[in-house]
């Protein structure tokens, strides 16, 4: 019912970006709508509570620090997300794609076409902030 593609360059090397994307313990602090994750470490399967909906996550691609992908299954919703990370000067180019099969996201698209763009803006701003953080000076 939906396909979304977003591309952005964020500060920092792919290794740092990959660590942030797989640091599930930190997701609730920066991913919009993420309320809880069932495990403190990245695993092949885990659960996520996102915007009041429970999703089972099955990791299908895990190639540090370049590729990451998973299928999320919730009540009436199936989502596949992939991330491709490539060095871009001093930063990392991220290509993220999502394919959704469900009536709920289609309804959101119909009622508010800007919801996906707003979510992407929030996600990109948070990821940029986190990847640009520098360790404190000694």
trRosetta pair geometry for C-beta under 8 A, 3 or more apart (Angstrom, degrees):
i j d omega theta_ij theta_ji phi_ij phi_ji
1 100 5.7 -57 64 104 87 88
1 101 5.9 122 3 -129 86 36
1 102 6.0 -103 27 52 137 42
1 103 7.0 168 -80 -89 166 31
1 105 5.9 142 96 78 120 101
1 106 4.1 -80 176 -61 133 111
1 109 7.9 -171 147 14 99 139
2 98 7.5 0 114 111 99 96
2 99 7.3 166 92 -156 58 41
2 100 4.1 3 58 52 101 110
2 105 5.1 -97 9 127 144 128
2 106 6.4 -163 -41 -77 104 66
2 109 6.2 177 -94 -48 127 144
2 116 7.8 -169 -179 -77 138 147
3 97 7.2 -8 -173 -172 86 96
3 98 7.1 170 -152 89 42 56
3 99 5.2 -5 -106 -107 80 72
3 100 7.5 -159 -69 21 37 73
4 97 6.9 168 87 -152 53 52
4 98 4.7 1 53 54 98 98
4 100 7.8 28 -1 -7 101 108
4 116 5.5 -142 -109 -175 146 140
4 120 7.7 -147 166 -64 131 125
5 95 7.4 -15 -165 -170 90 86
5 96 7.5 158 -154 86 43 52
5 97 5.0 -8 -103 -104 72 87
6 94 7.9 3 108 109 88 97
6 95 7.8 167 87 -153 47 43
6 96 5.0 -10 61 61 92 98
6 97 7.8 178 23 -78 61 44
6 120 4.9 -173 -100 -141 153 131
6 124 7.3 -126 162 -63 135 117
7 93 7.0 1 -172 -176 90 96
7 94 7.0 175 -147 89 45 57
7 95 5.1 -5 -106 -106 88 72
7 96 7.6 -177 -78 23 42 66
8 93 7.4 174 93 -150 32 57
8 94 5.4 -8 61 54 79 98
8 124 5.1 167 -79 -131 174 120
8 127 7.9 113 92 79 138 131
8 128 7.8 -86 150 -64 133 106
9 88 5.0 -97 -127 89 118 150
9 91 4.8 84 172 109 96 140
9 92 6.9 165 -152 80 63 35
9 93 5.0 -33 -94 -94 81 66
9 94 7.5 166 -95 12 28 73
10 17 6.3 123 73 -98 126 122
10 91 5.7 175 86 -168 33 113
10 92 5.7 -19 60 59 82 88
10 94 6.3 19 4 -9 108 119
10 124 7.5 -155 -76 -160 110 73
10 127 5.4 -75 -103 126 158 100
10 128 4.8 -139 -131 -97 98 65
10 131 4.6 82 144 52 117 151
10 132 7.5 -116 177 -43 85 87
11 90 6.9 -14 -144 121 72 96
11 91 5.1 -77 -110 -106 29 98
11 92 7.9 20 111 16 13 81
11 128 6.6 82 12 -157 89 69
11 131 5.0 163 74 115 73 99
11 132 4.1 75 51 -88 143 80
12 16 4.1 -76 164 70 128 142
12 17 6.2 150 98 -45 111 84
12 90 7.9 11 -51 150 16 73
12 91 6.4 35 38 -131 39 58
12 92 6.2 -32 88 -5 68 110
12 131 3.9 -134 24 177 134 97
12 132 6.8 -133 -29 -73 106 39
13 16 5.3 100 60 6 72 98
13 17 7.4 -139 103 0 40 90
13 65 7.7 45 137 117 90 158
13 87 6.9 -14 -142 -107 73 93
13 92 6.3 85 177 -59 20 109
14 17 5.5 -59 -145 42 38 111
14 18 5.9 41 157 -23 72 107
14 65 4.3 134 127 123 99 117
14 66 6.5 17 170 -85 148 52
14 85 4.2 129 -138 140 105 121
14 86 7.0 28 -79 -82 130 5
14 87 6.0 -82 -23 -65 110 69
14 92 4.8 139 -78 -119 60 125
15 18 5.8 -54 -145 36 27 112
15 19 6.5 30 154 -21 61 105
15 64 7.6 55 -123 178 69 98
15 65 4.4 -104 -90 -75 51 165
16 19 5.7 -52 -151 33 31 113
16 20 6.7 30 152 -17 63 104
16 92 7.6 -160 60 -20 89 140
16 131 5.6 118 119 -138 118 85
17 20 5.8 -55 -154 35 33 111
17 21 6.4 29 152 -17 67 107
17 65 7.3 108 63 176 82 111
17 85 5.5 170 89 -129 131 138
17 92 4.6 -118 -15 73 147 162
17 94 6.6 -149 -179 -75 148 114
17 127 7.3 45 -136 -175 92 111
17 131 5.6 5 -83 -103 79 132
18 21 5.8 -57 -146 38 32 110
18 22 6.2 8 161 0 67 113
18 64 5.4 121 159 -135 152 79
18 65 3.8 -137 -8 -146 152 85
18 66 7.7 -10 -81 -14 134 23
18 68 6.8 159 -136 -40 84 129
18 85 6.0 -119 -62 19 92 165
19 22 6.3 -73 -144 50 26 95
19 23 5.9 36 157 -38 66 109
19 65 7.9 -28 -29 -121 71 114
20 23 5.7 -49 -138 21 29 116
20 26 7.2 -78 -149 85 66 139
20 30 7.9 -38 -174 69 110 154
20 127 6.7 133 121 -137 147 81
20 130 5.4 120 -127 124 144 136
20 131 6.5 -92 -14 -71 154 83
21 68 5.7 153 125 57 139 169
21 83 6.1 -114 -145 56 161 170
22 42 4.2 -19 -179 -67 92 157
22 62 7.8 86 -104 -137 133 103
22 64 7.9 -49 -11 -90 155 105
22 68 6.9 -140 -64 -120 98 144
23 26 4.4 15 123 24 112 116
23 27 7.3 173 100 -43 66 71
23 42 7.2 -63 -79 -42 21 107
24 27 5.4 -19 -155 -15 48 120
24 37 4.6 -167 165 163 102 159
24 39 6.2 39 93 81 144 83
24 40 7.2 166 83 -174 95 18
24 41 6.9 81 42 159 109 9
24 42 5.3 143 -13 -80 109 65
24 43 8.0 -52 9 9 154 75
24 46 6.6 25 -159 95 167 164
25 37 6.9 -129 -89 68 32 132
25 40 4.5 31 -83 -156 116 68
25 41 7.1 0 -34 -66 108 40
26 29 5.2 -57 -171 37 69 117
26 30 6.5 13 148 12 93 109
27 30 6.9 -96 -152 52 31 77
27 31 4.7 -17 -171 12 81 126
27 34 4.6 -89 143 147 101 160
27 37 5.5 90 45 -41 129 135
27 48 7.4 -57 113 -129 157 117
28 31 7.2 -43 -84 44 19 90
28 34 5.1 -130 -96 114 50 97
28 35 6.4 36 -123 -169 106 13
28 36 6.5 24 -82 -84 130 32
28 37 6.8 -136 -37 -6 98 95
30 126 4.2 150 -172 172 95 129
30 127 7.3 119 154 -67 130 52
30 129 7.8 -160 -133 68 122 112
30 130 6.0 -1 -118 -48 163 136
31 34 3.9 48 83 -5 109 132
31 123 6.8 20 -134 -114 66 88
31 126 7.2 -172 -79 97 34 156
32 119 5.8 -151 74 -140 139 75
32 122 4.3 48 -46 116 140 142
32 123 6.3 -94 10 -62 106 73
32 126 7.4 -175 -36 -13 83 145
33 50 5.1 51 132 -170 103 80
33 51 4.1 -22 -160 -52 115 93
33 119 7.6 -18 -5 -127 129 111
34 37 7.1 5 180 -49 114 96
34 48 6.5 -54 -137 -170 93 112
34 49 7.6 106 -165 80 52 59
34 50 5.5 -27 -99 -106 55 83
35 49 4.4 -61 70 104 105 104
35 50 6.7 -179 11 -95 85 26
35 51 7.4 174 -21 -39 111 22
35 52 7.4 72 -10 -57 151 40
36 48 7.2 166 89 -156 55 46
36 49 4.2 28 47 33 93 117
37 40 7.9 125 98 -86 108 31
37 46 6.4 26 -177 146 89 130
37 47 7.3 160 -157 88 46 54
37 48 5.4 -11 -106 -106 72 76
37 49 7.8 -132 -63 21 36 73
38 46 5.0 -174 59 -172 102 85
38 47 3.9 63 -22 49 134 89
38 48 7.3 -103 -5 -62 86 40
39 42 7.7 140 101 -88 121 12
39 43 5.3 -4 97 0 170 125
39 46 4.5 -97 14 -122 118 128
42 46 7.8 -112 -147 -9 39 144
42 59 7.7 74 174 -69 96 152
43 46 5.0 114 55 -49 107 107
43 59 7.5 -174 110 -2 41 130
44 58 7.2 6 156 -153 72 58
44 59 5.0 -116 -144 44 48 109
44 62 8.0 -96 -102 -16 71 147
45 56 6.9 -5 -167 -180 99 92
45 57 6.6 161 -151 85 49 61
45 58 5.5 -5 -103 -103 87 63
45 59 7.2 -130 -64 8 43 82
46 56 7.9 172 93 -155 27 55
46 57 5.3 -13 64 56 71 109
47 54 6.2 -9 -173 -168 114 95
47 55 6.7 156 -156 82 63 48
47 56 5.7 -36 -99 -101 78 55
47 57 6.8 171 -99 9 23 86
48 54 7.5 154 82 -153 43 49
48 55 4.9 -15 61 61 90 101
48 57 5.8 53 -6 -31 109 123
48 72 7.0 -44 42 -132 122 123
49 52 7.3 7 179 -113 92 11
49 53 7.2 159 -156 76 56 33
49 54 5.6 -26 -100 -95 72 66
49 55 7.8 172 -88 19 24 75
50 53 5.7 -31 71 63 73 86
50 55 6.0 -1 17 2 113 121
53 74 5.0 43 159 -166 114 150
53 75 6.9 -128 -152 32 102 95
53 77 7.2 32 165 29 149 143
54 74 6.2 153 86 -129 48 95
54 75 7.6 62 58 -15 82 96
55 72 4.2 7 176 -176 133 106
55 73 6.4 140 -158 64 75 32
55 74 4.3 -54 -92 -63 76 101
55 77 7.5 -62 -102 88 103 115
55 79 7.6 -29 -141 35 141 117
56 72 7.1 156 75 -155 41 54
56 73 5.0 -19 57 59 94 92
56 74 7.5 166 14 -74 65 51
57 70 5.2 16 -173 163 95 139
57 71 7.3 159 -153 82 50 45
57 72 5.1 -18 -98 -100 75 79
58 70 6.1 159 78 -162 42 85
58 71 4.8 -10 58 58 99 94
58 72 7.9 -177 21 -78 68 33
58 73 7.4 25 -2 -3 108 106
59 62 5.5 31 162 -47 127 116
59 68 7.9 -54 -148 -164 102 77
59 69 7.4 119 -161 86 61 49
59 70 4.8 -45 -103 -98 50 102
60 69 5.1 -48 69 102 95 99
60 70 6.0 157 11 -108 80 37
60 71 6.1 61 -26 -13 122 92
60 80 7.7 -13 21 -143 143 104
61 67 5.0 -69 158 137 124 106
61 68 5.9 159 100 -156 94 17
61 69 3.5 48 32 32 116 101
61 70 7.6 -121 37 -51 73 52
61 82 6.6 36 41 -126 144 94
62 67 7.7 -155 -117 98 7 77
62 68 6.2 36 -107 -119 53 70
62 69 8.0 -123 -51 37 52 61
63 66 5.2 -38 109 63 102 94
63 67 4.1 27 48 50 111 98
63 68 7.5 -141 38 -63 64 51
65 85 6.1 -68 142 85 78 140
66 84 6.9 -5 168 -154 73 62
66 85 5.5 -145 -138 60 35 86
66 86 7.4 47 -139 -77 86 58
67 82 7.3 -20 -164 -169 88 96
67 83 7.0 156 -153 84 42 63
67 84 5.9 -6 -103 -107 77 64
67 85 7.4 -150 -64 21 34 81
68 82 7.1 158 88 -156 51 51
68 83 4.5 -1 58 52 97 107
68 85 7.8 37 3 -13 100 110
69 80 6.9 18 -178 179 103 88
69 81 6.5 -172 -143 96 63 51
69 82 3.9 -8 -101 -106 108 78
69 83 6.9 -170 -70 19 62 63
70 80 7.4 -165 100 -145 35 57
70 81 6.0 -2 56 56 74 89
71 78 6.8 -13 -172 -169 101 89
71 79 7.0 153 -159 82 53 49
71 80 5.0 -25 -100 -97 75 79
72 77 7.6 -14 111 119 93 101
72 78 7.4 160 83 -155 55 41
72 79 4.5 -9 56 61 100 102
72 80 7.8 -177 18 -80 69 32
72 81 7.2 23 -5 1 109 106
73 77 7.3 161 -156 90 38 63
73 78 5.4 -3 -108 -108 74 76
73 79 7.9 -166 -72 26 37 68
74 77 4.3 2 61 57 99 107
74 78 7.9 -167 31 -71 62 37
74 79 7.9 17 9 2 100 106
76 102 5.3 102 139 -145 75 107
76 103 6.5 -45 166 33 122 91
76 104 6.2 107 108 -17 115 111
77 100 7.0 -29 -161 -161 90 97
77 101 7.6 145 -159 79 43 55
77 102 3.8 -10 -109 -74 63 161
77 104 5.7 -47 -76 41 114 125
77 105 6.9 104 -129 -19 111 102
78 100 7.3 150 84 -156 53 48
78 101 4.5 -7 61 57 102 102
78 102 6.4 157 22 -48 59 99
79 98 6.1 -13 -169 -167 100 103
79 99 7.1 160 -154 81 51 49
79 100 5.0 -9 -105 -104 83 76
79 101 7.7 -163 -72 25 43 65
79 102 7.8 -39 -55 -4 82 123
79 105 8.0 112 -86 -40 108 148
80 98 7.0 162 82 -151 49 52
80 99 4.9 0 52 52 97 97
81 96 6.8 -6 -170 -171 95 95
81 97 7.2 169 -149 87 50 47
81 98 4.8 -12 -99 -100 80 85
82 96 7.0 172 86 -148 51 50
82 97 5.2 -2 53 55 96 91
82 98 7.9 -176 20 -75 63 44
83 94 6.2 -30 -159 -159 97 96
83 95 7.3 146 -157 77 45 52
83 96 5.1 -10 -102 -100 75 83
84 94 7.3 142 73 -158 53 45
84 95 4.4 -8 55 56 105 103
84 96 7.9 -163 23 -70 66 40
85 92 5.3 -11 -163 -177 96 120
85 93 7.3 151 -155 77 44 53
85 94 5.9 -12 -101 -102 72 70
86 92 6.9 140 68 -162 36 67
86 93 4.7 -19 65 59 93 102
86 95 7.7 27 4 -3 109 102
87 91 8.0 139 -162 88 51 39
87 92 6.5 -49 -106 -107 37 64
87 93 7.7 14 93 14 12 86
88 91 5.0 -29 76 79 94 85
88 92 6.2 122 22 -137 94 11
88 93 4.1 93 -38 -33 136 95
91 131 7.8 81 -143 132 86 136
92 131 7.2 -110 30 -162 116 154
94 127 7.5 -23 -3 139 164 155
100 105 4.5 -7 141 48 152 163
100 106 8.0 -171 110 -44 117 72
102 105 5.4 86 71 14 101 94
102 106 7.0 -165 96 -3 57 92
103 106 5.5 -64 -152 43 40 115
103 107 6.1 45 152 -26 73 104
104 107 5.7 -54 -150 32 30 112
104 108 6.7 29 154 -17 64 102
105 108 5.4 -51 -148 36 39 113
105 109 6.3 43 152 -22 68 101
106 109 5.6 -50 -150 34 33 114
106 110 6.4 32 152 -19 64 106
107 110 5.7 -57 -149 37 32 111
107 111 6.2 20 158 -10 68 110
108 111 6.0 -62 -140 44 29 102
108 112 6.2 -44 -178 50 67 91
108 115 5.3 -76 166 55 110 157
108 116 8.0 115 120 -45 117 84
109 112 7.6 -96 -134 68 14 50
109 113 6.1 40 -169 -108 62 58
109 115 7.4 -117 -86 43 43 111
109 116 7.2 9 -97 -21 86 118
110 113 7.9 22 -114 -65 10 74
112 115 4.6 80 103 -37 111 104
113 116 7.9 -50 175 23 47 96
114 117 5.1 -62 -159 48 63 113
114 118 5.6 65 143 -28 87 103
115 118 5.7 -56 -146 37 31 111
115 119 6.3 32 155 -19 65 106
116 119 5.7 -54 -148 37 32 112
116 120 6.3 34 152 -19 65 105
117 120 5.6 -53 -148 37 32 113
117 121 6.4 37 152 -23 65 103
118 121 5.6 -49 -148 32 32 114
118 122 6.6 31 154 -16 64 104
119 122 5.8 -55 -150 38 31 110
119 123 6.1 32 153 -19 66 109
120 123 5.6 -55 -142 40 31 112
120 124 6.0 29 160 -18 67 109
121 124 6.0 -57 -143 39 25 108
121 125 6.2 25 158 -18 62 109
122 125 5.9 -57 -146 37 27 110
122 126 6.3 23 158 -15 64 110
123 126 6.0 -62 -149 39 26 108
123 127 6.2 21 157 -15 65 111
124 127 5.9 -56 -141 40 29 108
124 128 6.1 32 158 -21 64 108
125 128 5.8 -55 -146 36 27 112
125 129 6.4 29 154 -21 62 107
126 129 5.7 -54 -149 34 31 113
126 130 6.4 24 156 -14 65 108
127 130 5.9 -57 -145 40 31 108
127 131 6.1 20 161 -12 68 111
128 131 6.2 -61 -139 42 25 102
128 132 6.0 18 162 -15 63 117
129 132 6.1 -69 -146 40 22 106
129 133 7.0 39 153 -44 60 94
130 133 5.9 -36 -158 0 34 115
